[in-house]
Structure formats: C-alpha cells, structure tokens
C-alpha cells in the first residue's frame, strides 16, 4: 500500500487510511469509513487507523476489522444504590458539557435489580480508544465495578431493567463529514483532507 507523505501530520491522528486495492486514501473519518463499508462496492476495503503521525510525514497505523464499524460497544459503571448511580450518571453527562464526547453516544442510568444499578455509556465500536482516553482525560471515576465491550451492550439491551434517565451525547466534529457523491469522489483521492 502506497501512502503519500503528509504535511501537518498531527491533524491526521485518529483519522483513517483506506486501502482500496489499487490505491489508498488518507484522512477519512470513522463516519465516512462506516458509510463506505455499507456499500457493496467498498465492502472489501482494508481500513487502518492513524495512531501517530510524525513530523517527518511517517505514520503508525493499526488495522481495524471492517465489522468494527457495524458494532456498538460500551462501558457499564455499576452501583449498589440509586443515589450513587444517579450521581455517576450526572457526572458523566456533565463531562460532555465541558468536553465534547469523541462521537455520538447514549448514556443511561438503569435499575437492574433491587441492589444493582448501572450507568451505561454506549457508542460506536470504532471509537473505543477515544472514549477510554476521554474518560481518563476528564478523570471520570466511580466506586463500583466496571465492565465493557460489545457483548455487554447486547446483554444490557436484552436485560429486564427500569431506565431512570437517559441522554444523547454529541461530538464536536472537527471535520465536515463527506457523504453521498462527495464521499464517492473522495475515494479517488490520495489525500481526502
């Protein structure tokens, strides 16, 4: 795979390189990659996330399974009582007010049983590293157990529970998302951004 040398490399960290087979494109967002993968024409592309872009134009890439862009994953913060769980929920949603979430996400607080409550943070799986970093950077901590992963999301959706509160978090996109014809045209470019 041939990748062009980049200027302003820090800007590309967190974006994606797409290998189309006969050429590659640098600078796709996760949303754009997900849209490409939904089409029959691009179902077999190879996707790499840019983890580190150096000033000399080189990059560290990590392969990402295409299925990742079709999954939700999440983190589940458990509490033994409703008051603690609601406080966890309020702190988590308050973070999003001062520091935008890395991507759209759902946050809810639910009563699972008389002695088990959970604050659930559910988001697209391709943003797993970013959400972990976001929580760490904002010093989000809880007293109870924490679980995470796509399997826990499915179990949470299927579980009998009482939703006490829920919110939608939105990302502050730093890039205008390409869609439709614009995105299709970008698949022919070596550098999307």
C-alpha positions as CSV (number, residue, x, y, z in Angstrom):
1,X,0.0,0.0,0.0
2,X,1.5,3.3,-1.0
3,X,0.7,6.3,1.2
4,X,1.6,9.9,0.3
5,X,3.8,11.9,2.6
6,X,1.8,14.3,4.8
7,X,2.2,17.8,5.9
8,X,0.7,18.9,9.2
9,X,0.7,15.3,10.4
10,X,-0.8,15.8,13.9
11,X,-4.1,16.7,12.1
12,X,-4.3,13.1,10.8
13,X,-4.0,11.3,14.1
14,X,-7.3,9.5,14.8
15,X,-8.3,9.5,11.1
16,X,-8.2,6.5,8.8
17,X,-6.3,5.2,5.8
18,X,-8.4,3.2,3.4
19,X,-6.7,0.6,1.1
20,X,-9.0,0.3,-2.0
21,X,-6.7,-2.4,-3.6
22,X,-5.3,-0.4,-6.5
23,X,-4.8,2.8,-4.5
24,X,-5.2,4.2,-1.0
25,X,-6.7,7.3,0.6
26,X,-5.6,9.1,3.7
27,X,-7.8,11.2,6.0
28,X,-11.2,9.5,6.2
29,X,-13.3,9.9,9.3
30,X,-14.9,6.9,11.1
31,X,-18.3,8.0,9.9
32,X,-17.1,8.1,6.3
33,X,-15.5,4.7,6.6
34,X,-18.7,3.3,8.0
35,X,-20.7,4.7,5.0
36,X,-18.2,3.2,2.6
37,X,-18.4,-0.2,4.2
38,X,-22.2,-0.1,3.9
39,X,-21.9,-0.1,0.1
40,X,-21.4,-3.3,-1.9
41,X,-18.6,-1.6,-4.0
42,X,-16.4,-0.9,-1.0
43,X,-17.4,-3.9,1.3
44,X,-13.9,-5.4,0.9
45,X,-11.7,-2.4,1.6
46,X,-9.0,-2.6,4.2
47,X,-9.0,0.1,6.9
48,X,-6.2,1.4,9.1
49,X,-6.4,3.9,11.9
50,X,-3.7,6.5,12.2
51,X,-2.4,6.3,15.8
52,X,0.5,8.5,15.5
53,X,1.6,10.8,12.7
54,X,5.1,12.1,13.0
55,X,6.5,15.5,11.8
56,X,8.6,13.7,9.2
57,X,5.4,12.5,7.5
58,X,5.5,8.9,8.6
59,X,2.6,7.3,10.4
60,X,1.8,4.5,12.8
61,X,-1.2,2.5,11.5
62,X,-3.3,-0.1,13.2
63,X,-5.6,-2.4,11.1
64,X,-9.2,-2.2,12.0
65,X,-11.6,-5.0,11.2
66,X,-14.4,-3.9,8.9
67,X,-17.0,-5.4,11.3
68,X,-16.0,-2.9,14.0
69,X,-17.8,-0.2,12.0
70,X,-21.1,-2.1,12.4
71,X,-20.9,-2.7,16.2
72,X,-21.8,-0.8,19.3
73,X,-19.7,-1.2,22.4
74,X,-19.9,0.4,25.7
75,X,-18.8,0.8,29.3
76,X,-21.0,-0.1,32.2
77,X,-20.5,1.5,35.7
78,X,-22.2,-0.4,38.4
79,X,-23.5,1.0,41.8
80,X,-25.3,-0.6,44.7
81,X,-27.9,2.1,45.2
82,X,-29.9,4.5,43.1
83,X,-28.4,7.7,44.6
84,X,-24.8,6.7,43.7
85,X,-25.8,5.5,40.2
86,X,-27.6,8.8,39.5
87,X,-24.6,10.8,40.7
88,X,-22.4,8.7,38.3
89,X,-24.8,9.5,35.5
90,X,-24.8,13.2,36.3
91,X,-21.0,13.4,36.4
92,X,-20.7,11.6,33.1
93,X,-23.2,13.8,31.3
94,X,-21.7,16.9,32.9
95,X,-18.3,16.0,31.3
96,X,-19.9,16.1,27.9
97,X,-21.0,19.7,28.5
98,X,-17.4,21.0,29.0
99,X,-15.6,18.4,26.9
100,X,-17.4,17.1,23.9
101,X,-17.6,13.3,23.5
102,X,-15.4,11.8,20.8
103,X,-18.5,10.6,18.9
104,X,-22.2,10.4,19.4
105,X,-23.1,8.2,22.3
106,X,-26.0,7.1,24.5
107,X,-25.9,7.4,28.3
108,X,-28.5,5.9,30.6
109,X,-28.9,5.0,34.2
110,X,-31.0,2.0,35.0
111,X,-32.2,-0.1,37.9
112,X,-31.2,-3.7,37.1
113,X,-32.4,-5.2,40.4
114,X,-33.1,-4.0,44.0
115,X,-29.4,-3.9,44.7
116,X,-27.9,-3.2,41.3
117,X,-27.9,-0.1,39.3
118,X,-25.8,0.8,36.2
119,X,-24.8,3.8,34.3
120,X,-24.3,2.8,30.7
121,X,-22.2,4.6,28.1
122,X,-22.9,3.1,24.6
123,X,-21.1,4.3,21.4
124,X,-19.8,3.1,18.0
125,X,-17.1,0.4,18.5
126,X,-14.6,2.2,16.2
127,X,-14.3,4.9,19.0
128,X,-13.3,2.6,21.8
129,X,-9.8,4.1,22.3
130,X,-11.1,7.6,22.1
131,X,-13.8,7.1,24.7
132,X,-11.3,5.5,27.1
133,X,-9.0,8.4,26.6
134,X,-11.9,10.9,27.0
135,X,-12.9,9.4,30.4
136,X,-9.3,9.3,31.6
137,X,-8.6,12.9,30.5
138,X,-11.7,14.0,32.3
139,X,-10.9,12.0,35.5
140,X,-14.2,10.1,35.4
141,X,-14.3,7.7,38.3
142,X,-16.9,5.5,40.0
143,X,-16.8,3.4,43.2
144,X,-18.4,0.3,41.7
145,X,-17.4,-2.4,39.2
146,X,-16.9,-1.5,35.6
147,X,-17.5,-3.8,32.6
148,X,-17.2,-3.1,28.9
149,X,-17.4,-4.5,25.4
150,X,-19.9,-5.3,22.6
151,X,-21.2,-8.4,24.4
152,X,-22.2,-6.3,27.4
153,X,-24.1,-3.9,25.2
154,X,-26.2,-6.8,23.8
155,X,-26.8,-8.1,27.4
156,X,-27.8,-4.6,28.5
157,X,-30.3,-4.2,25.7
158,X,-31.8,-7.6,26.4
159,X,-32.0,-7.3,30.2
160,X,-35.1,-6.5,32.2
161,X,-34.4,-3.0,33.6
162,X,-36.0,0.3,34.5
163,X,-34.5,3.2,32.8
164,X,-34.3,6.1,35.3
165,X,-32.8,8.7,33.0
166,X,-31.0,8.8,29.6
167,X,-29.2,11.3,27.3
168,X,-27.7,11.5,23.9
169,X,-24.2,12.9,23.7
170,X,-23.0,14.6,20.5
171,X,-19.5,15.0,19.2
172,X,-18.0,18.3,18.3
173,X,-16.9,17.2,14.8
174,X,-13.6,18.9,13.8
175,X,-14.2,17.8,10.2
176,X,-17.1,18.3,7.9
177,X,-18.4,14.8,7.0
178,X,-18.4,13.8,3.4
179,X,-21.5,11.9,2.3
180,X,-23.0,10.6,-0.9
181,X,-21.4,11.9,-4.1
182,X,-18.8,13.9,-2.3
183,X,-17.6,10.8,-0.4
184,X,-17.6,8.7,-3.6
185,X,-15.4,11.3,-5.3
186,X,-13.1,11.3,-2.3
187,X,-12.4,7.6,-2.8
188,X,-10.3,8.5,-5.8
189,X,-8.1,10.9,-3.9
190,X,-4.8,10.0,-2.2
191,X,-5.4,12.7,0.4
192,X,-9.0,13.3,1.5
193,X,-8.2,16.2,3.8
